[in-house]
């Protein structure tokens, strides 16, 4: 995942490094304090060949379905079909973005309905249809994911141990079937994202003590084994990496991807 700022060259240089390291997808968040994901991904599309381009994730309430179709269709053409549309009903605090943009945030139910309407419009209006990632864990969202998505991104606490992730994955599959599951890595060695330290008061030692299954050691051999164990126990195969951790995780990605 990436949330850097700066000129297009900063994004394209970084994207090429990710592609060379064996990362499969560049994911750009969609908030008012980060760059517009569609503009960033358009720049990256011109500088890369195989790297997939994903939104992680757009909030359904902030764009009408026709707007999303237009943006995704353009990006799909520019990238020769490498788009991955990540969409959800909105993160906590997303109503502030809606207020700043002058759009209605709506109830949770209305936002879930908007997710379905948007994905329906994208699937019906773009050829080739991009990969669809739905983020969520409620019963309705899981049902929509089962019918319309390629991947389900599970919101999981950073402290979740292997048993907790296995239970979450099992619940997801009960409702969404045999769908690809995604979670985010928490940290590597003594490095964790700044927001985990400052907003949640977490530390690498505390995460290790909690048995966090998404906290890597920094040793490539050990971590490759840990990821294999995670996949075996939970079926989770899509792992996202916070942007500031991508250099640390690069050697592991190269190892498991065969780059």
C-alpha positions in Angstrom: 0.0 0.0 0.0 1.2 3.5 -0.7 0.3 6.9 0.6 3.3 9.0 -0.3 3.1 12.6 -1.6 5.2 14.4 -4.2 5.7 14.7 -7.9 4.7 12.0 -10.4 8.3 10.9 -10.6 8.3 9.9 -6.9 5.3 7.6 -7.5 6.6 6.2 -10.8 10.1 5.5 -9.4 8.6 3.8 -6.3 6.2 1.8 -8.5 9.1 0.5 -10.6 11.0 -0.6 -7.5 7.9 -2.4 -6.2 7.5 -4.1 -9.6 11.2 -5.1 -9.6 10.9 -6.5 -6.1 8.0 -8.8 -7.1 5.1 -6.9 -5.6 1.9 -7.7 -7.5 -0.2 -4.6 -6.9 0.2 -0.9 -5.9 -2.6 0.1 -3.6 -3.5 3.8 -3.1 -5.8 4.9 -0.3 -8.8 7.2 -0.8 -8.9 10.0 1.8 -8.9 13.7 1.7 -5.4 13.8 3.2 -3.9 11.6 0.6 -3.6 12.1 -3.2 -6.4 11.2 -5.5 -6.0 7.4 -6.2 -7.1 7.5 -9.8 -4.7 10.3 -10.7 -1.8 8.6 -9.0 -2.6 5.3 -10.6 -2.8 6.8 -14.0 0.7 8.1 -13.7 1.9 4.7 -12.4 0.2 2.9 -15.3 2.4 4.8 -17.8 5.6 3.8 -16.0 5.0 0.1 -15.3 4.2 -3.0 -17.3 2.9 -5.8 -15.0 2.1 -4.1 -11.7 -1.6 -4.1 -10.9 -3.2 -0.8 -9.8 -5.7 -0.8 -7.0 -7.8 1.6 -4.9 -7.7 0.7 -1.2 -10.5 1.4 -0.8 -12.9 3.9 -2.2 -15.9 4.7 0.0 -19.1 4.0 -1.8 -20.8 7.2 -0.5 -18.3 9.6 -1.9 -18.8 8.9 -5.6 -21.9 8.1 -7.7 -21.7 4.8 -9.6 -21.4 6.5 -13.0 -18.4 8.5 -11.7 -16.7 5.3 -10.6 -17.4 3.7 -13.9 -15.9 6.6 -15.8 -12.7 6.7 -13.7 -12.2 2.9 -13.7 -12.9 2.5 -17.4 -10.3 5.2 -18.2 -7.7 3.7 -15.9 -8.4 0.2 -17.3 -7.7 1.5 -20.8 -4.6 3.4 -19.8 -3.2 0.3 -18.0 -4.2 -2.3 -20.5 -6.5 -4.0 -18.0 -4.5 -3.9 -14.8 -7.1 -2.3 -12.5 -8.2 -3.7 -9.2 -11.2 -1.8 -7.8 -11.2 -1.8 -4.0 -14.5 -0.5 -2.5 -16.2 -0.5 0.8 -19.0 1.2 2.7 -16.6 3.6 4.4 -14.1 3.7 7.2 -14.8 5.1 10.6 -14.7 8.9 10.4 -15.4 8.9 6.7 -18.4 11.1 7.3 -16.0 14.0 7.7 -14.8 13.5 4.1 -18.4 13.4 2.9 -19.1 16.7 4.7 -16.1 18.4 3.2 -17.1 17.1 -0.3 -20.7 18.2 0.1 -22.1 14.7 -0.3 -24.5 12.7 1.9 -22.8 10.1 4.0 -26.0 8.2 4.7 -26.7 5.2 7.0 -24.6 2.1 7.0 -27.3 0.3 5.1 -27.5 2.9 2.4 -23.8 2.8 2.0 -23.8 -0.9 1.6 -26.6 -0.6 -1.0 -24.3 1.9 -2.8 -21.5 -0.6 -2.8 -23.7 -3.1 -4.6 -24.9 -0.5 -7.1 -21.4 0.7 -7.9 -20.0 -2.8 -8.4 -23.0 -3.7 -10.5 -22.4 -0.6 -12.7 -18.7 -1.4 -13.0 -19.2 -5.0 -13.9 -21.8 -4.0 -16.5 -20.1 -1.0 -18.0 -16.4 -1.9 -18.3 -14.7 -4.5 -20.6 -12.6 -6.1 -19.5 -14.2 -6.1 -16.0 -11.5 -5.1 -13.4 -10.8 -7.3 -10.4 -13.1 -6.4 -7.6 -12.1 -6.2 -4.0 -14.8 -5.6 -1.4 -13.8 -4.6 2.1 -16.1 -5.5 4.9 -17.3 -8.1 7.4 -21.1 -7.6 7.8 -23.5 -10.2 6.6 -24.8 -8.1 3.7 -21.3 -7.1 2.5 -20.2 -10.8 2.6 -23.2 -11.7 0.5 -22.3 -9.0 -2.0 -18.7 -10.2 -2.1 -19.9 -13.7 -2.7 -21.8 -12.7 -5.8 -19.7 -10.0 -7.2 -16.1 -9.8 -5.9 -12.8 -11.6 -6.6 -11.3 -10.8 -3.2 -12.6 -10.0 0.3 -10.5 -7.7 2.5 -11.1 -8.5 6.1 -10.9 -5.8 8.7 -8.8 -7.4 11.4 -7.2 -6.0 14.6 -3.4 -5.7 14.5 -3.1 -7.9 17.5 -5.1 -10.8 16.0 -3.4 -14.1 16.5 -3.5 -17.1 14.2 -6.6 -18.6 15.8 -8.5 -15.3 15.6 -7.7 -14.9 11.9 -8.7 -18.5 11.3 -12.1 -17.9 12.9 -12.6 -14.7 10.9 -11.7 -16.4 7.7 -14.0 -19.3 8.4 -16.9 -17.0 9.1 -16.2 -15.1 5.9 -16.3 -18.3 3.9 -19.5 -19.4 5.4 -21.2 -16.3 4.0 -19.0 -15.5 1.0 -17.9 -19.0 -0.2 -14.5 -19.8 -1.5 -13.3 -16.3 -2.1 -9.7 -15.0 -1.9 -9.1 -13.3 1.5 -6.9 -10.3 2.2 -5.4 -8.9 5.4 -2.8 -6.3 6.1 0.7 -7.0 7.5 1.2 -5.2 10.8 5.0 -4.8 11.0 8.5 -6.2 10.5 11.0 -6.6 13.2 10.9 -3.3 15.2 9.1 -1.4 12.4 5.4 -0.7 12.5 3.4 2.1 10.9 3.5 5.4 12.7 -0.3 5.5 13.1 -0.2 2.2 15.1 2.2 3.8 17.5 0.5 7.2 17.8 -3.2 6.4 17.4 -3.4 3.0 19.0 -0.4 3.1 21.3 1.0 -0.2 20.0 4.6 -1.3 20.0 6.5 -4.1 18.2 7.1 -5.9 21.6 3.4 -5.6 22.5 2.3 -7.0 19.2 4.7 -9.9 19.5 3.5 -10.6 23.1 -0.1 -10.6 21.8 0.9 -13.2 19.2 0.0 -11.0 16.2 0.0 -13.4 13.2 0.7 -10.5 10.9 3.8 -9.2 12.7 6.9 -10.4 10.8 10.3 -11.0 12.3 12.5 -9.5 9.6 14.2 -12.8 8.9 13.3 -13.9 5.4 13.4 -17.7 6.1 11.4 -17.4 9.3 8.9 -15.1 7.7 8.4 -17.3 4.6 7.6 -20.1 6.9 5.2 -17.9 8.9 3.3 -16.9 5.8 3.0 -20.5 4.7 1.6 -21.3 8.1 -0.8 -18.4 7.9 -2.1 -19.6 4.5 -2.4 -23.2 5.7 -4.3 -22.3 8.8 -6.6 -19.6 7.4 -6.5 -19.7 3.6 -5.5 -16.1 3.5 -3.4 -15.5 0.4 -3.6 -11.7 -0.2 -1.4 -9.7 2.1 -1.1 -5.9 1.9 2.0 -4.1 3.1 1.9 -0.5 4.5 3.9 1.8 2.2 6.6 2.6 4.8 7.3 -1.1 5.2 7.7 -2.1 1.6 11.5 -1.8 1.6 11.8 -4.1 4.6 9.4 -6.6 3.1 10.9 -6.5 -0.4 13.4 -9.3 0.1 10.6 -11.6 1.4 8.4 -10.7 -1.5 11.2 -11.5 -3.9 11.7 -14.8 -2.1 8.1 -16.0 -2.2 7.3 -14.6 -5.7 10.5 -16.0 -7.2 11.6 -12.6 -8.5 
